[in-house]
Amino acid sequence: MDRPIERIGDVATIIQGDALTVLRGLPGESVDAVVTDPPYSSGGMTLTARQADPATKYQHGSTKLSYPAMLGDNKDQRSFTTWATLWLTECWRMARDGAPLLVFTDWRQLPSTTDAVQAAGWLWRGLVVWHKPSARPLLGEFRRDAEFLVYAVKRKANPATRNCLPGVLRHSVNPAEKVHLTGKPVALLRDLLAVTQPGGLVLDPFTGGGTTGMACMATGRRFLGVELSPEYHRIAADRIAAAHRDALTME
């Protein structure tokens, strides 16, 4: 079945569809890195809370912004692990030897994510911490002001840089720049791409608002994205195209 595909010159392709279905139709050993922020199916202490509307789970306080619907964020723990293993296995198949993998997760889903990464065949190399100074305080408890990236490689690491990269990255979320409920700062993604090969092809099976693609355009990488939501597919394509134009004007 034909799927909507947006191409931006020869530097970016964004495909609209279900990640697992689309990945299974793409060629093996064709990408140089995988950097992605999948739905966590998190945000609650109980199954009922986790299956609530993401707009309720992930926004707190009296002021709530409106975003297009976030799809695929209502799995329980076991189905999340199984699902993640399936798409991570396809990412492993598509990756070239030495390709790095970076997968966002939170504290609740960290064990499931590390299990899925290893079950899919990736060699787990460690964690990167995203410190969020804007996280809300918790009375009498430790502030939950970090999310994590599970870092792994296919078979054996092939370093893209001789620099020693930090294990903790500190970036605030700017609500004025967000187009997605769980959107990450572009500056954070730019820092993360330091572990990927310059000029290489970066795969993001959960493109969302297109942040990874925007960072690729700004740092001279190529981008291959997949997005389930037709609305976000359009938003991401527009933002990545704009980032590509901005990069060209800077040359």
Wavefront OBJ file of the C-alpha trace (Angstrom):
o trace
v 0.000 0.000 0.000
v 1.313 3.413 -0.922
v 2.052 5.711 2.010
v 2.352 9.493 2.112
v 6.032 10.324 1.769
v 7.602 13.764 2.084
v 11.041 14.237 0.558
v 13.176 17.290 1.247
v 15.832 17.408 -1.435
v 18.236 14.520 -0.983
v 18.656 15.082 2.772
v 15.372 14.015 4.389
v 12.490 11.575 3.889
v 9.480 11.380 6.219
v 7.040 8.470 5.807
v 3.552 8.482 7.325
v 2.515 5.164 8.834
v 2.936 2.691 11.685
v 6.606 2.370 12.622
v 6.781 -1.427 12.741
v 4.918 -1.866 9.461
v 6.994 0.746 7.623
v 10.355 -0.428 8.989
v 9.696 -3.980 7.806
v 9.509 -2.690 4.234
v 12.783 -0.730 4.313
v 16.199 -2.133 3.282
v 18.655 -3.661 5.728
v 22.044 -2.171 6.635
v 20.987 1.186 5.217
v 21.180 3.655 8.135
v 24.143 4.966 10.128
v 22.346 5.706 13.405
v 18.986 5.402 15.175
v 17.886 8.275 17.414
v 14.293 8.207 18.596
v 11.764 9.245 21.233
v 9.006 6.580 21.228
v 5.752 6.840 23.207
v 6.639 5.840 26.788
v 3.206 4.461 27.779
v 4.143 5.860 31.162
v 2.973 8.803 33.243
v 1.097 6.929 35.981
v 1.452 4.535 38.902
v -1.455 2.312 37.801
v -2.641 0.761 34.523
v -5.674 3.062 34.494
v -3.438 6.119 34.860
v -1.099 4.942 32.107
v -3.989 4.430 29.715
v -5.345 7.938 30.288
v -5.255 10.623 27.580
v -1.593 11.723 27.203
v -2.727 15.353 27.436
v -3.848 14.537 30.982
v -0.890 12.315 31.916
v 1.916 14.574 30.762
v 0.605 18.053 31.529
v 0.214 19.394 35.048
v -1.041 22.624 36.507
v -3.896 24.865 35.499
v -2.460 25.967 32.144
v -2.587 23.216 29.522
v -1.550 23.719 25.927
v -3.353 22.085 23.021
v -1.461 19.731 20.689
v -2.565 17.227 18.039
v -3.451 13.809 19.476
v -0.519 11.664 20.588
v -1.021 8.090 19.323
v 0.196 4.738 20.644
v 0.792 5.697 24.287
v -1.527 3.305 26.147
v 0.323 -0.015 26.427
v 0.788 -1.927 29.667
v 4.285 -2.925 30.834
v 4.483 -6.340 29.168
v 3.045 -5.269 25.837
v 5.322 -2.199 25.821
v 8.412 -4.404 26.216
v 7.263 -6.810 23.497
v 6.360 -3.968 21.116
v 9.652 -2.164 21.737
v 11.616 -5.373 21.092
v 9.880 -5.787 17.728
v 10.624 -2.315 16.345
v 14.119 -2.247 17.848
v 14.822 -5.544 16.058
v 13.845 -3.908 12.759
v 16.084 -0.940 13.573
v 18.966 -3.372 14.239
v 18.352 -5.019 10.859
v 18.391 -1.638 9.111
v 21.513 -0.373 10.888
v 25.013 -0.749 9.543
v 27.651 -2.362 11.763
v 28.899 0.139 14.322
v 25.737 2.260 14.181
v 24.770 3.896 17.488
v 21.284 3.712 18.986
v 19.814 6.355 21.316
v 16.319 5.749 22.727
v 14.580 8.213 25.050
v 12.811 6.831 28.116
v 11.734 7.872 31.600
v 12.426 6.308 35.005
v 9.330 4.088 34.892
v 10.127 2.500 31.529
v 13.921 2.433 31.827
v 14.093 -1.278 32.833
v 11.715 -2.316 30.037
v 13.601 -0.236 27.480
v 17.013 -1.655 28.382
v 15.556 -5.179 28.237
v 14.043 -4.526 24.793
v 17.242 -2.974 23.428
v 19.262 -6.035 24.392
v 16.607 -8.530 23.312
v 16.654 -6.891 19.861
v 20.376 -7.618 19.507
v 21.916 -4.240 20.347
v 25.012 -4.019 22.547
v 24.066 -1.822 25.496
v 26.825 0.722 26.160
v 25.326 2.921 28.876
v 22.913 5.741 29.672
v 22.824 9.438 28.855
v 20.975 11.675 31.308
v 18.889 14.611 30.135
v 18.670 16.997 33.086
v 15.539 19.179 32.922
v 16.003 22.184 35.228
v 12.396 23.267 34.639
v 10.883 20.075 36.138
v 8.267 20.703 38.824
v 9.277 20.154 42.496
v 7.754 17.391 44.645
v 7.049 18.123 48.290
v 9.062 15.757 50.491
v 10.461 13.796 47.546
v 13.345 13.981 45.104
v 12.602 16.109 42.067
v 12.097 13.972 38.948
v 14.140 16.283 36.778
v 15.767 13.738 34.470
v 14.902 11.585 31.502
v 17.261 9.033 30.036
v 18.618 7.798 26.752
v 19.586 4.164 26.413
v 22.805 4.152 24.376
v 23.742 1.041 22.416
v 25.587 0.020 19.245
v 25.237 -2.654 16.589
v 27.927 -5.253 17.232
v 30.955 -2.985 17.882
v 31.260 0.762 18.420
v 32.621 2.819 15.525
v 33.362 6.210 17.149
v 32.315 9.227 15.082
v 34.437 11.640 17.098
v 37.600 11.731 19.174
v 35.970 14.103 21.663
v 34.936 12.871 25.107
v 31.188 13.496 25.252
v 29.368 14.327 28.520
v 27.037 11.801 30.116
v 24.675 14.469 31.447
v 23.115 17.080 29.138
v 21.293 20.050 30.662
v 18.595 21.647 28.496
v 15.410 23.430 29.491
v 12.124 22.942 27.660
v 10.849 26.110 25.985
v 7.040 25.762 25.740
v 6.940 28.418 22.995
v 9.008 26.135 20.720
v 7.065 22.912 21.364
v 4.642 21.564 18.768
v 4.329 18.113 20.381
v 3.132 17.200 23.862
v 6.433 15.451 24.680
v 8.698 17.403 22.315
v 12.379 17.666 23.211
v 14.618 20.732 22.740
v 16.384 20.884 19.363
v 19.613 21.847 21.154
v 19.481 18.569 23.090
v 19.202 16.548 19.883
v 22.075 18.497 18.341
v 24.269 17.497 21.278
v 23.204 13.863 21.001
v 24.036 13.711 17.288
v 27.711 14.178 18.172
v 27.881 10.391 18.536
v 26.682 9.868 14.935
v 28.759 10.000 11.761
v 28.869 13.431 10.036
v 26.870 13.217 6.827
v 25.371 9.898 7.906
v 21.733 8.809 7.624
v 19.848 8.993 10.935
v 16.652 6.951 11.407
v 13.852 8.094 13.739
v 10.844 5.707 13.685
v 8.814 8.061 15.930
v 9.363 11.433 14.316
v 6.710 13.376 16.229
v 7.199 17.091 15.649
v 10.416 16.521 13.707
v 12.997 17.589 16.307
v 15.543 14.900 15.389
v 15.223 15.798 11.714
v 15.689 19.498 12.469
v 18.858 18.716 14.412
v 20.092 16.594 11.500
v 19.580 19.494 9.078
v 21.497 21.837 11.407
v 24.455 19.462 11.813
v 24.899 18.116 8.291
v 23.282 14.706 8.762
v 20.636 13.113 6.551
v 17.307 12.014 7.992
v 14.803 9.182 7.575
v 11.672 9.500 9.693
v 8.447 7.569 10.258
v 5.379 9.096 11.916
v 2.006 7.483 12.598
v -0.050 10.666 12.972
v -0.968 12.373 9.670
v -1.029 15.713 11.502
v 2.449 15.332 12.922
v 3.728 13.954 9.625
v 2.766 17.273 8.032
v 4.100 19.357 10.930
v 7.415 17.491 10.984
v 7.917 17.783 7.226
v 7.305 21.540 7.346
v 9.662 22.065 10.293
v 12.444 19.925 8.802
v 12.126 21.713 5.447
v 12.430 25.062 7.242
v 15.493 23.828 9.157
v 17.054 22.695 5.881
v 16.489 26.135 4.341
v 18.027 27.780 7.390
v 21.071 25.529 7.146
v 21.539 26.417 3.482
v 21.489 30.145 4.259
v 24.233 29.620 6.840
v 26.614 28.019 4.346
l 1 2 3 4 5 6 7 8 9 10 11 12 13 14 15 16 17 18 19 20 21 22 23 24 25 26 27 28 29 30 31 32 33 34 35 36 37 38 39 40 41 42 43 44 45 46 47 48 49 50 51 52 53 54 55 56 57 58 59 60 61 62 63 64 65 66 67 68 69 70 71 72 73 74 75 76 77 78 79 80 81 82 83 84 85 86 87 88 89 90 91 92 93 94 95 96 97 98 99 100 101 102 103 104 105 106 107 108 109 110 111 112 113 114 115 116 117 118 119 120 121 122 123 124 125 126 127 128 129 130 131 132 133 134 135 136 137 138 139 140 141 142 143 144 145 146 147 148 149 150 151 152 153 154 155 156 157 158 159 160 161 162 163 164 165 166 167 168 169 170 171 172 173 174 175 176 177 178 179 180 181 182 183 184 185 186 187 188 189 190 191 192 193 194 195 196 197 198 199 200 201 202 203 204 205 206 207 208 209 210 211 212 213 214 215 216 217 218 219 220 221 222 223 224 225 226 227 228 229 230 231 232 233 234 235 236 237 238 239 240 241 242 243 244 245 246 247 248 249 250 251
